[in-house]
Amino acid sequence: MLVVIVSVALLDLAVVLCVVWGRERLVEPALPAPASDAARSASAPTAPRLRRHLDGLRLYAWWVSMFLVAATASTLLVTGAGGRLAMRLLALTSPEATGRLTEAAATVGEITFEGTLGFLVFGALPFAFASTALYLLVAPWLPRGRLVGPGWLSVLVFAALAVVQGAFLAAFTGRLSRSLPLMTRTNWAETVLPLLIGVVLWPLGVILAVGALVTFSLPRLLPWFLGVRASRGGVIVGRVLLVLGVIAALPAFAASVVSIWGR
């Protein structure tokens, strides 16, 4: 019962944040303008080059922090809490399935700490992190604005949860982008805190560390990609790719819906 109460409270908080921050938009940071020729000549020859590499790394750290904080928040508030409530609702509407084992070896109708932790780690967390990464990638291309049964209820519940996840990511990342500064010498202590999530989730942290090395070696790569992605041509191409992706996924999606609905 405690798990259900906490899940309801967390999901309610996510919905409240969607409403309160519903008009927030993702604001990408701008790096300081390059130093003038006079300033460059007055400094050491290697200083501008090192500054360019460090600026690229700072920009990368900002995006990684956005990704880690937003994904962790959506794991706890939406995919974790909402997914647990959805499974509980479906278990209540399927009394004949109580006591049976699911494909994940969980017992239908039982809410345990171990089962909840397993769902968070192997179910909610991967989906939240994958959907957050996808959202941050395609954000400029999106229009502005917000296994049990019965089968029809499964489709409706998880479809609604997906909508909440999308609305939460849009609202939360928009608000976070305005309050998360680029790392500097004076604020490095607080801006490095979100990066510690990558230490806890060390397999993901290893991948992000490799990305940091690539970004430091090629400091112009990330700004170039972000510029192309948000340009007029990039937005048009991105939206075309999104439409093609949706069309390609429709057959598998329809087959899954029919399979779940018929249970």
C-alpha positions, 0 to 999 in steps of 0.5 A: 500500500505504501508503494501505491501511495508514494507512486500516486503522489509522485505521478500527481507531482509530475502532472502538476509540473506539466501544468505549471511549466507547460509553457516552458521551452528548451533554451539552448546555451550560447558560448561566449564569443571568441576573443578578439584578434588583439586579445589573442595576440596578447595571450599565449599562442596556445590559449585560444586553441585550449579555450576552444576545446574547453568551451566545447567540453563545457557545452557537452557537460551542459547537455549531459547534465540536462539529459541525466537530470531530466531522465532521472526525474522522469524515471521517478515521477512518470515511468516508475511511479506511473508504470507501477500504478498502471500494472497495479490497475491492470492486476486489479481488473484481472483477478483471474491472473492473480498469482501468475508469473509475468514474463519478467518473473514477477507475481501478478497482484503482489507489490513488493520492494524487490519487485518495484526496484526491479521494475525501476532498474530494468523497466522504467529507467531504460525507457525514461533515459531512452525517451529523454535522449530522443526528446533532446535530439528531436526537440527543435523538430517538434511543434510547440505546444503540449500484459494483463487485461482487459486488453483495451485498458492496457492500451489506454493506460500505457498510451496515457502514460506515454503522453504524460511522459512526453508532456513532462519531458517538454515542461521539465527540460524547458524549465531546467534549461533556463536554470542550468548554467554553463560550467565556469570556474566560479560555479563548477561545484554545483554544475558538476553535481548532475554529472555524478548521476553518471557515476552511479549509473557507471555503464552509461557514465563510461559512454558519456566519458567517451563522448567527453573525450571525443568532444574535447578532441573535436570541439567544433563537432557538437556546436556544428551538429546543434546548429545544423539540427536547429537550422531551417533546413535541419528542422525540415529534414528532421520532421520528414525523418520523424514522419517516416519513422512513425510510418515505418513503426506503424505496422509493428505498433498496430500488431502490438495493439491488436495483440494486447487488445485481444487479451 
